Amino acid sequence: MTYQEAYDQLLTLVDEIENEEVALDELPGKIRLATELITFCQERLRAVETEYQEIIERLPRR
């Protein structure tokens, strides 16, 4: 899964929950999935940030 796919899925879940489109019995599973998507997105953002910092550090200084 890509970051964008996870983010889009998360936005859809949040929208469904906020608009009360989720049955009460489905809510715990949806919240669990949202938590997993948030964790995935956070980890991906950290990885990109680390990679970005490594690239910046390798650039020649003037």
N, C-alpha and C positions, 0 to 999 in steps of 0.2 A: 504494500500500500504506500502511496506517496503522501507527502505532507498535505498537499492540496485535497486529495481524496478524503483523508481523515478529517481535515478542517471542514470540508463541505458536509460530510456526514454528521459531524458534531453540530454544525449550524442547523441542520435539518432536525436533529434530535432536540436541541434547545427550543427551536420554534414549535415543535410538536408538544413539548412539555409545557411551555409558556402559554400556548393556546388551548391547553387542556384537551388535546387530541389523543392522549394516551390513556388507555383504560387503566384503572387502579392496579389491577393484577399484573399489568405489563410494566408499570412504573419502575420497580426495583431493577429489572433487567435493562431498561433503557438508561437508568442512572448509572448502572454498572458499566454499560457500554460507553457512555459519555465519559466516565472516569478513565477508562482504558484509552479512549481517543485523546483525551487531554494529556495523559502521560506520554503517549506516542508523540504528540505534537511538541511537547516540552523537550523530550529527548532529541527529537530531530532538530529543533531550534538550537539546542546546546551543541549538537554535533556540527551544525553549520557555523555557529559562532566560533567554535574551536578551530575549524578548518580555515575560516576567514582570518583569525588571528595568526595562524601559522603562515598563511600566505603573506600577510602584511609584514610579519617579522622577517621573512626571506627577501623582501624587497631591498634593493640597495639604498643605502642612506646617502643623502646629499650633504 
